[in-house]
Amino acid sequence: MHACDRLLLTGDEAVAQAALDGGVALGAGYPGTPSTEILEHFDTLGGRAQWAPNEKVALEVAIGAAFAGARALATMKHVGLNVAADPFFTAAYTGVTGGLVIVSADDPGMASSQNEQDNRRYAVAAGVPMLEPSDSQECYELTLAGLEISERWRIPVLLRLTTRVCHSKTVVRRRRVERPTSAPRFERDVQGRVMVPAFARPAHRRLREKLAGIEAWNEPSDLNPIREGGDALGIVTSGVSYVHACEAAPDARILKLTMTHPLPIGRIRAFAQSVKRCVVIEEGDPYLADAIRAAGIGVESAPSMYRFGELDVNRVRRILAGDITPEPVPPRGKPPSLCKACPHHGVFKVLSKLGCITAGDIGCYTLGVLPPYEAMDTCVCMGAALGVGLGLRHVLPEAEARRVVSVIGDSTFVHSGITGLVEMAYNPPPTGHVVLILDNATTAMTGLQEHPGTGRKLDHTPTARLAFEDLARAIGIANFHVVDPATEDARLEELLVEALGRDELTLIVARRPCVLAAGKIKQYERAASTPTGPAACEDGNNESGGQE
């Protein structure tokens, strides 16, 4: 191997490198911190990567590629798997031909999310094998292992990462990998791929047989190593918690689980019997502890106060010491805020001035809930602004109903808002409704990624552009307007006042490029208009943050 085969990579970058080395033919996803950089880096390395309108579509595209015998990767943050759950569960029944790895990047502590759900539960519910890396080297190795496991048992594999693993850098040593040699081809398998009830029932039985085989294989495998130590204390752990446990208890014997579904219960039982005290250390839900205890193995787990937020070395020491005294309150950081030149300022100023009841959504504009505007009243999930706003309109007294406005960003609208707009036209409230799309021509909160509404692909090359005005017209919403919120704030207010007073459905698109993306958008447009220009401009802004 050459010197370049020893790299300093984040966990996300390591997954991308493994995808390239492992011959992944297609990577699809939707940007969401902390998973975004996987596909961006895969594209930079020369892999075929693309953003989908949402995670469900991304996974379906990856499933199609895997049906054809190609290796595929689908990436998303933890709440993205909620959106992709429908194909995720059924793909366990259909199985795959080529290797399919599905990345769920969880966010303990909610650094940039609306919840801190533990997606390890998804592996059990769907019935798919799950791998959990603790550092970048394991991100690399387990991505490759996931592809191999997927092909061996013809089943999708869930690779569960967490924020700390995704964004921390450690040394990665690449290795030579045998890539698939056969070209993708479609083989008809109606009973295996068409999940009508008559075919799904035997498919479910086949799935359980696969899982039993994987569990038996996992027992003696080298995926669950033991770090030797004294027999006074044994720790069962997984993911980044392993790193914290090693430092917190250097003399302990530690069983590191990297395949955490199906669990190697026999190995865990023997490990627990080899030590005088056995403690399970894990972030989030007591997923491991519950499963181990359900098997009749006596282990300790962390008090419930430690299930919130990320673990660190000090918190692990407190868990091992049984310390349940209140934890120190972390110092308050600087609260997030809209950029000073953000075009959304004028929008929220108007919403606040008019006393609107604002059903909001996920994105930069969620910050409109903060002072000085305090102009957002609900925020549930991607795309919920329309449905929640419509629900409020349907039941509130008329005077209040006429104050309700649904506010959503451009990328979020494409992701999950289109069906809400269809619902608005299909079941219009008596007072009509007003939807305000804040179109800043990018997916700003996760690092300025493209989406179908920008007319550019992941690599910023031109493609078909979804025009929101045309979509509204096709759905049957005739009253729509486009306004520049930075230069036409007075007109925006006039339009909003008029729309709130009418019994019609109104779509207002407040269109102005994000101040952080405007310069790069001009570069992409110049490159697209130059026949001999580069296929894509280099994008140096890959910072992640914010919400999905």
Protein Blocks (a to p, Z undefined) as FASTA:
>chain_A
ZZklpccddfklmmmmmmmmnopabdcdddddfklmmmmmmmmnopacdddfblmlmmmm
mmmmmmnopacdddddfklmmmmmmmmmmmmmnopfbdcdddddddehilopcbdcdfkl
mmmmnopacdddfbfklmmmmmmmmmmmmmmnopacdddddfklmmpccddddddddddf
bdcdddddfklmmccfklmmmmmmmmmmmmmmmmmmmmmmcklccddddfkbccddehjl
lmmmmmmmmmbccdddfblcdcdfklmmmmmmmpmbdcdddehjakllmmmmmnopacdd
ddfklmgojddfklmmmmmnopabdcddddddddddddfklmklmmmmmmmmnopacddd
edjklmmmpcfklpafbdfbghklmmmmmmmmmmmcfklmmmpccdddfklmmmmmmmmm
mmmmmmgcfklpadddddehiafknnopacfklopafkopacddddfklmmmmnopabdc
dddfklmmmmmmmmmmmmmmpcbdcddddddddfklmmmmmmmmmmmmpmkbcfbdcdfb
lcdehjZZ
